[in-house]
Structure formats: structure tokens, C-alpha cells
Amino acid sequence: MKAVTEKLIKQHQHYLSDNPSELKDYGSIYDHMLYYFTSVLGIDEQQALYSIQDFKSDLSCDVLKNIVQSKVDL
């Protein structure tokens, strides 16, 4: 994950911990991230979507690594 994405994710986590009730108004955490990045931080929508995709890709790699590791451990 790129450093800028990591920074944005950490900012979002902090914001969400202060405003947890907002999450119920969105279909997913990613929808809320898009809202936060664009409406709260004022980031361009395409850049926000790129950062969300970067986060999802990194998350997918972590999940895949755990799946592979669990298969190896069997």
C-alpha cells in the first residue's frame, strides 16, 4: 500500500472512531471512505477511488497470504 493511502486510511479510522454512527448511513466501509475522502478532506473523487482500490488490493494480498499459509499448514 502506498504511503499516502496508508495515511488516508489512518485518518479515516480516527474520524470513524469519533463518528461511529455515520457508518450506518453507508452501504459499506468503502462507501464511507469515499464520502470522507471527498467531502471531509476535499480530495478529488478519482484520487479517492484510487486510494480505496490501493487499500483493497493490499487487503486482498494479506487475505491471500493467510489462505495460502493455512493451506500449507494443513
C-alpha positions as CSV (number, residue, x, y, z in Angstrom):
1,M,0.0,0.0,0.0
2,K,1.3,3.4,-0.9
3,A,2.2,5.8,2.0
4,V,-0.4,8.3,1.0
5,T,-3.1,5.6,1.1
6,E,-1.9,4.4,4.5
7,K,-2.1,7.9,5.8
8,L,-5.6,8.4,4.5
9,I,-6.8,5.1,5.9
10,K,-5.4,6.0,9.4
11,Q,-7.1,9.4,9.2
12,H,-10.4,7.7,8.2
13,Q,-10.1,5.2,11.1
14,H,-9.6,8.1,13.5
15,Y,-12.5,10.0,12.1
16,L,-14.7,7.0,12.2
17,S,-13.8,6.3,15.8
18,D,-15.0,9.8,16.6
19,N,-18.2,9.5,14.4
20,P,-19.2,5.8,14.5
21,S,-22.9,6.4,13.9
22,E,-22.1,7.7,10.4
23,L,-21.2,4.3,9.1
24,K,-24.8,3.1,9.3
25,D,-25.8,5.6,6.6
26,Y,-23.5,3.9,4.0
27,G,-23.7,0.6,2.2
28,S,-20.1,-0.3,3.1
29,I,-16.9,0.9,4.7
30,Y,-15.6,1.8,1.3
31,D,-18.7,4.0,0.5
32,H,-17.9,5.8,3.8
33,M,-14.3,6.2,2.8
34,L,-15.3,7.8,-0.5
35,Y,-17.5,10.2,1.4
36,Y,-14.8,11.0,3.9
37,F,-12.0,11.4,1.4
38,T,-14.1,13.6,-1.0
39,S,-16.5,15.6,1.3
40,V,-14.5,15.9,4.5
41,L,-10.9,16.0,3.2
42,G,-11.8,17.5,-0.2
43,I,-9.8,15.0,-2.2
44,D,-10.6,14.6,-5.9
45,E,-13.0,11.7,-6.4
46,Q,-10.7,9.8,-8.8
47,Q,-7.8,10.1,-6.4
48,A,-10.1,8.9,-3.6
49,L,-11.2,5.9,-5.6
50,Y,-7.6,5.1,-6.5
51,S,-6.6,5.2,-2.8
52,I,-9.6,2.9,-1.9
53,Q,-8.6,0.5,-4.7
54,D,-5.0,0.6,-3.4
55,F,-6.3,-0.3,0.1
56,K,-8.5,-3.1,-1.3
57,S,-5.6,-4.6,-3.3
58,D,-3.3,-4.6,-0.2
59,L,-6.1,-6.1,1.9
60,S,-6.6,-8.8,-0.8
61,C,-2.9,-9.7,-0.7
62,D,-3.0,-10.1,3.0
63,V,-6.0,-12.3,2.8
64,L,-4.5,-14.4,0.0
65,K,-1.3,-14.8,2.0
66,N,-3.3,-16.1,5.0
67,I,-5.2,-18.5,2.8
68,V,-2.1,-19.9,1.3
69,Q,-0.4,-20.1,4.7
70,S,-3.4,-22.0,6.1
71,K,-3.3,-24.5,3.2
72,V,0.4,-25.0,3.8
73,D,-0.2,-25.7,7.5
74,L,-2.8,-28.3,6.7
